[in-house]
Amino acid sequence: MTESMRRVVVRSIDDIQLEQVSAPAPGDDELLVRSTLVGICGSDVHAALGDHPFIDLPYRPGHEVVGAVVAAGPGAEDFKPGDRIVVEPNLYCGQCPQCLAGRYNICEQLKVFGCQTAGAMADLFTIPADRVHRLPDGMTDRQAALIEPLATPVHAVAKAGDLTGRSVAVLGAGPIGLLTLIAAQYAGAARTVVTDLQPGKLERAQRLGADIILPADAPDLVADARKALDGPIDVVFDCVSRAQSMAQATELVAKGGQIIVVGVGAPGATPIRLDLVQDREIRIEGTLMYTADDYKTAMALISSGAVDTNEVITGVFPLAEAGQAFAAALDPDQVKVLVSVP
């Protein structure tokens, strides 16, 4: 075991460096894990740009991680060296009312590994053993790298209830939007429409099964979407979470319908047509992260072959080029960018 290791530190989008730090050792109930693949998500990009409401700079990223166990601390001996794992990064207190109700994804003291703590974009990291899931036999590292990103849409789709026979709109065709489309189809959505500003993203959504694709800035977007789906839309997933997308969602959704806010919103107020919310009995609900059940569903969905990794994973960079990886993640033509740890 090395005495030092590399770890990525993000001070800004233009200042992303490797730092040399002491290699950690696992404590009680902890695992020492060697990173294999680490994803960059929208939250990471927002944080690097300095506009994430809950991540302060500098930070040490890496919450979407696939790895292999190197050593187990006392109390974690159920894991053996070489076990392939994926991290579920929500670090919760276990004592607050939400945790006691099983909703630890909204723990009152919630911290996220790789966001509020040092993460796994490094050679090695330690993590509580109860925060990892063993990978199914036969699942590749590339497939496993999509478990965490997919678990968020799986959790969001579960909030909508049974989607069988229902119409769905997904606003935004970035990584979360595309995975929300896949999760909604898996949950039985009958007809789907996806919107985005980038033609390339819309084409990708169509290849992934969207029935209708529409430019997000189309002047007649609401009318076009309703016409294409033969009426108002039962459930709208807002994966953009800005004033324009929320306005569109409120216009698109059917009476008695539901809007699920999936994307990280900008700090501050966002105007909403409360007259429509009240008159149409629209339910607006936020969604944060996931629980273990969502991870299990995401694994099953990936194992079923429903996720085309080649459509979702569009770039892989070595750890030494983490800065270039973040720059690539800013490119609207990219979907999921990964960092590989040799």
C-alpha positions as CSV (number, residue, x, y, z in Angstrom):
1,M,0.0,0.0,0.0
2,T,1.4,3.4,-0.9
3,E,2.1,6.0,1.7
4,S,0.7,8.8,-0.5
5,M,-1.9,9.1,-3.2
6,R,-3.4,11.4,-5.8
7,R,-6.6,13.3,-5.2
8,V,-8.4,15.9,-7.3
9,V,-9.2,19.3,-5.7
10,V,-11.5,21.7,-7.5
11,R,-10.9,25.4,-6.7
12,S,-12.8,26.7,-9.8
13,I,-13.7,25.4,-13.2
14,D,-10.3,26.7,-14.4
15,D,-8.3,25.5,-11.4
16,I,-8.6,21.7,-11.0
17,Q,-5.5,20.0,-9.8
18,L,-4.1,16.8,-8.4
19,E,-2.9,17.0,-4.8
20,Q,-0.6,14.5,-3.1
21,V,-2.1,13.4,0.3
22,S,-1.5,10.6,2.7
23,A,-3.2,7.4,1.8
24,P,-6.1,6.7,4.2
25,A,-6.6,3.6,6.4
26,P,-10.0,2.2,7.1
27,G,-11.5,2.8,10.6
28,D,-14.1,0.8,12.4
29,D,-16.9,-0.3,10.0
30,E,-15.1,1.3,7.1
31,L,-13.7,0.0,3.8
32,L,-10.6,1.2,2.0
33,V,-11.5,1.2,-1.7
34,R,-9.4,1.8,-4.9
35,S,-11.3,3.9,-7.4
36,T,-11.9,2.5,-10.9
37,L,-14.4,4.9,-12.6
38,V,-15.7,8.2,-11.2
39,G,-18.5,10.1,-12.9
40,I,-18.9,13.9,-13.2
41,C,-22.5,15.0,-12.8
42,G,-24.3,18.3,-13.2
43,S,-23.9,19.1,-9.5
44,D,-20.1,18.8,-9.9
45,V,-20.1,21.2,-12.9
46,H,-22.3,23.7,-11.0
47,A,-20.0,23.4,-8.0
48,A,-16.9,24.0,-10.1
49,L,-18.6,27.1,-11.6
50,G,-19.3,28.3,-8.1
51,D,-23.1,28.3,-8.5
52,H,-24.2,25.2,-6.6
53,P,-26.3,26.2,-3.6
54,F,-25.0,23.4,-1.3
55,I,-21.3,22.8,-2.3
56,D,-18.6,25.2,-1.3
57,L,-15.3,25.7,-3.1
58,P,-12.7,24.3,-2.9
59,Y,-14.1,20.8,-2.8
60,R,-12.8,17.3,-3.6
61,P,-15.2,15.5,-5.9
62,G,-16.2,12.0,-6.5
63,H,-19.7,10.8,-5.4
64,E,-20.4,8.7,-8.5
65,V,-17.8,5.9,-8.0
66,V,-17.1,2.3,-9.0
67,G,-14.3,0.7,-7.1
68,A,-12.7,-2.4,-5.6
69,V,-12.2,-3.1,-1.9
70,V,-8.5,-3.0,-0.8
71,A,-9.0,-3.6,2.9
72,A,-11.8,-3.8,5.5
73,G,-11.6,-2.2,8.9
74,P,-12.9,-3.9,12.1
75,G,-16.6,-4.6,11.8
76,A,-16.6,-4.6,8.0
77,E,-15.1,-8.1,7.5
78,D,-18.1,-9.1,5.4
79,F,-16.3,-7.5,2.5
80,K,-13.1,-9.0,1.1
81,P,-10.3,-7.5,-0.9
82,G,-11.3,-7.5,-4.6
83,D,-15.0,-7.1,-4.0
84,R,-16.3,-4.8,-6.7
85,I,-18.6,-2.1,-5.3
86,V,-20.5,1.1,-6.0
87,V,-21.0,3.8,-3.5
88,E,-24.3,5.2,-2.3
89,P,-23.0,8.6,-1.1
90,N,-25.7,10.0,1.1
91,L,-24.2,10.2,4.6
92,Y,-27.1,10.5,7.1
93,C,-27.5,10.7,10.8
94,G,-29.9,7.8,11.4
95,Q,-31.6,9.7,14.2
96,C,-33.8,12.4,12.8
97,P,-37.5,11.9,12.0
98,Q,-36.8,11.5,8.3
99,C,-34.1,8.9,8.8
100,L,-36.4,7.0,11.3
101,A,-39.1,7.0,8.6
102,G,-36.7,5.5,6.1
103,R,-36.4,8.7,4.1
104,Y,-32.7,9.1,4.9
105,N,-32.1,10.8,1.5
106,I,-33.6,13.9,3.1
107,C,-31.9,13.5,6.5
108,E,-31.9,16.8,8.5
109,Q,-28.1,16.5,8.8
110,L,-27.4,15.1,5.3
111,K,-24.0,15.3,3.9
112,V,-23.0,13.9,0.5
113,F,-19.7,12.0,0.1
114,G,-17.7,13.9,-2.5
115,C,-19.7,17.1,-2.1
116,Q,-19.5,18.1,1.6
117,T,-16.7,15.6,2.3
118,A,-13.6,14.5,0.3
119,G,-14.7,12.1,-2.4
120,A,-13.5,9.3,-4.6
121,M,-11.8,11.2,-7.5
122,A,-8.6,9.8,-6.1
123,D,-6.5,6.7,-6.1
124,L,-8.0,5.5,-2.8
125,F,-10.7,6.5,-0.4
126,T,-12.5,5.2,2.8
127,I,-16.2,4.9,3.1
128,P,-18.5,3.3,5.8
129,A,-19.3,-0.2,4.7
130,D,-23.0,0.4,4.9
131,R,-22.7,3.0,2.2
132,V,-21.6,0.6,-0.6
133,H,-23.4,-2.0,-2.7
134,R,-21.7,-5.1,-4.2
135,L,-22.0,-5.2,-8.0
136,P,-24.0,-8.0,-9.6
137,D,-21.9,-10.7,-11.3
138,G,-21.4,-9.9,-15.0
139,M,-22.0,-6.1,-14.7
140,T,-19.2,-4.2,-16.3
141,D,-17.5,-1.1,-14.7
142,R,-19.0,1.1,-17.4
143,Q,-22.5,-0.2,-16.6
144,A,-21.9,0.2,-12.9
145,A,-20.8,3.8,-13.4
146,L,-24.4,4.6,-14.3
147,I,-26.0,3.1,-11.2
148,E,-25.8,6.2,-9.1
149,P,-26.8,8.6,-11.9
150,L,-29.8,6.4,-12.7
151,A,-30.9,6.0,-9.1
152,T,-31.9,9.7,-8.9
153,P,-34.3,9.4,-11.9
154,V,-35.6,6.0,-10.5
155,H,-36.4,7.8,-7.2
156,A,-38.1,10.7,-9.1
157,V,-40.2,8.3,-11.3
158,A,-41.2,6.3,-8.2
159,K,-42.7,9.5,-6.8
160,A,-45.1,9.7,-9.7
161,G,-46.6,6.3,-8.9
162,D,-47.8,3.9,-11.5
163,L,-47.0,5.3,-14.9
164,T,-48.7,2.5,-16.9
165,G,-50.7,4.0,-19.7
166,R,-49.8,7.6,-18.7
167,S,-48.2,10.4,-20.7
168,V,-44.9,11.9,-19.6
169,A,-42.8,14.9,-20.5
170,V,-39.1,15.2,-19.6
171,L,-37.8,18.8,-19.7
172,G,-34.1,18.7,-20.4
173,A,-32.1,16.0,-22.2
174,G,-28.9,16.1,-20.2
175,P,-27.7,13.0,-18.4
176,I,-30.4,13.1,-15.7
177,G,-33.1,13.9,-18.3
178,L,-32.1,11.0,-20.6
179,L,-32.0,8.6,-17.6
180,T,-35.3,9.9,-16.4
181,L,-36.7,9.1,-19.9
182,I,-35.3,5.5,-19.6
183,A,-36.7,5.1,-16.0
184,A,-40.1,6.4,-17.0
185,Q,-40.3,4.0,-19.9
186,Y,-39.2,1.1,-17.7
187,A,-42.0,2.1,-15.3
188,G,-44.6,1.8,-18.0
189,A,-45.1,5.3,-19.5
190,A,-47.2,5.0,-22.6
191,R,-46.1,8.2,-24.5
192,T,-43.1,10.4,-23.8
193,V,-42.0,13.8,-25.0
194,V,-38.6,15.3,-24.4
195,T,-37.5,18.9,-24.8
196,D,-34.1,20.5,-24.9
197,L,-32.3,23.4,-26.6
198,Q,-29.6,21.2,-28.2
199,P,-30.6,19.3,-31.4
200,G,-27.9,16.6,-30.7
201,K,-29.4,15.9,-27.2
202,L,-32.9,15.6,-28.7
203,E,-31.7,13.2,-31.3
204,R,-30.1,11.1,-28.6
205,A,-33.4,11.1,-26.6
206,Q,-35.1,9.9,-29.8
207,R,-32.6,7.0,-30.1
208,L,-33.3,6.1,-26.5
209,G,-37.0,5.8,-27.2
210,A,-38.7,9.2,-26.8
211,D,-41.9,9.3,-28.9
212,I,-41.7,13.1,-29.5
213,I,-38.8,15.5,-29.3
214,L,-39.3,19.3,-29.3
215,P,-37.0,22.3,-29.1
216,A,-37.3,23.8,-25.6
217,D,-37.5,27.3,-27.1
218,A,-40.2,26.5,-29.6
219,P,-42.8,29.3,-29.5
220,D,-45.7,26.8,-29.6
221,L,-44.1,24.2,-27.3
222,V,-47.1,23.6,-25.1
223,A,-49.5,23.4,-28.0
224,D,-47.2,21.1,-30.0
225,A,-46.6,18.8,-27.1
226,R,-50.3,18.5,-26.2
227,K,-51.1,17.9,-29.8
228,A,-48.4,15.2,-30.2
229,L,-49.6,13.4,-27.1
230,D,-53.3,13.9,-27.7
231,G,-53.9,16.2,-24.7
232,P,-52.4,17.5,-21.5
233,I,-49.5,15.5,-20.0
234,D,-50.0,13.4,-16.8
235,V,-46.6,13.8,-15.3
236,V,-43.9,16.4,-16.1
237,F,-40.3,15.8,-14.9
238,D,-38.4,19.1,-14.8
239,C,-34.8,18.3,-15.1
240,V,-33.8,21.9,-15.8
241,S,-35.5,23.6,-12.9
242,R,-35.3,27.2,-14.1
243,A,-38.1,29.8,-14.4
244,Q,-38.8,29.0,-18.1
245,S,-39.0,25.2,-17.6
246,M,-41.2,25.5,-14.6
247,A,-43.5,27.8,-16.5
248,Q,-43.7,25.3,-19.3
249,A,-44.3,22.4,-16.9
250,T,-47.2,24.3,-15.3
251,E,-48.7,24.8,-18.8
252,L,-48.1,21.3,-20.0
253,V,-49.4,19.3,-17.1
254,A,-53.0,18.0,-17.1
255,K,-55.5,18.9,-14.5
256,G,-54.8,16.9,-11.4
257,G,-51.4,16.1,-12.8
258,Q,-48.0,16.1,-11.2
259,I,-44.7,18.1,-11.7
260,I,-41.6,16.4,-10.3
261,V,-38.7,18.9,-9.8
262,V,-35.6,16.8,-10.5
263,G,-32.9,19.3,-11.6
264,V,-31.0,21.4,-9.1
265,G,-32.6,24.8,-9.1
266,A,-30.8,28.1,-9.1
267,P,-30.6,29.9,-5.7
268,G,-33.4,32.4,-5.1
269,A,-37.0,32.7,-6.0
270,T,-38.6,31.2,-9.1
271,P,-42.0,32.5,-10.2
272,I,-44.8,29.9,-10.5
273,R,-48.4,30.4,-11.9
274,L,-50.1,29.7,-8.6
275,D,-53.5,30.4,-10.2
276,L,-53.0,27.4,-12.4
277,V,-51.6,25.3,-9.6
278,Q,-54.7,26.0,-7.5
279,D,-57.3,25.9,-10.3
280,R,-56.0,22.6,-11.8
281,E,-55.0,20.9,-8.6
282,I,-51.5,20.5,-9.8
283,R,-49.1,18.7,-7.4
284,I,-45.5,20.0,-7.5
285,E,-43.0,17.8,-5.7
286,G,-39.3,17.9,-5.3
287,T,-37.0,14.9,-5.3
288,L,-33.5,14.4,-3.8
289,M,-31.1,11.6,-4.4
290,Y,-32.3,8.1,-3.6
291,T,-32.4,5.2,-1.1
292,A,-31.1,1.7,-1.3
293,D,-34.3,0.5,-3.0
294,D,-33.7,2.9,-5.8
295,Y,-30.1,1.5,-6.2
296,K,-31.6,-2.0,-6.4
297,T,-34.0,-0.9,-9.1
298,A,-31.3,0.9,-11.0
299,M,-29.1,-2.2,-11.0
300,A,-32.0,-4.3,-12.2
301,L,-32.8,-1.9,-15.0
302,I,-29.2,-1.8,-16.1
303,S,-28.8,-5.6,-15.9
304,S,-31.9,-5.9,-18.1
305,G,-30.2,-4.2,-20.9
306,A,-32.5,-1.2,-20.9
307,V,-29.6,1.3,-20.7
308,D,-27.4,1.7,-23.7
309,T,-24.1,2.7,-22.1
310,N,-22.7,3.8,-25.4
311,E,-25.4,6.5,-25.7
312,V,-25.0,7.7,-22.2
313,I,-21.2,7.5,-21.6
314,T,-19.6,9.9,-24.1
315,G,-16.2,10.6,-22.6
316,V,-13.6,8.9,-20.4
317,F,-10.5,10.7,-19.1
318,P,-7.6,9.5,-16.9
319,L,-7.3,10.9,-13.4
320,A,-4.4,13.1,-14.4
321,E,-6.7,14.9,-16.9
322,A,-9.5,15.6,-14.5
323,G,-9.4,19.3,-15.5
324,Q,-10.0,18.3,-19.1
325,A,-12.8,16.0,-18.0
326,F,-14.6,18.8,-16.2
327,A,-14.2,21.0,-19.3
328,A,-15.7,18.2,-21.5
329,A,-18.6,17.9,-19.1
330,L,-19.4,21.6,-19.9
331,D,-19.8,20.6,-23.6
332,P,-23.5,20.3,-24.4
333,D,-22.7,17.5,-26.8
334,Q,-21.4,15.3,-24.0
335,V,-23.8,13.3,-21.8
336,K,-21.9,11.4,-19.0
337,V,-18.2,12.0,-18.6
338,L,-16.1,9.6,-16.5
339,V,-12.7,9.8,-14.9
340,S,-10.7,6.5,-15.0
341,V,-8.3,5.8,-12.2
342,P,-5.5,3.5,-13.6
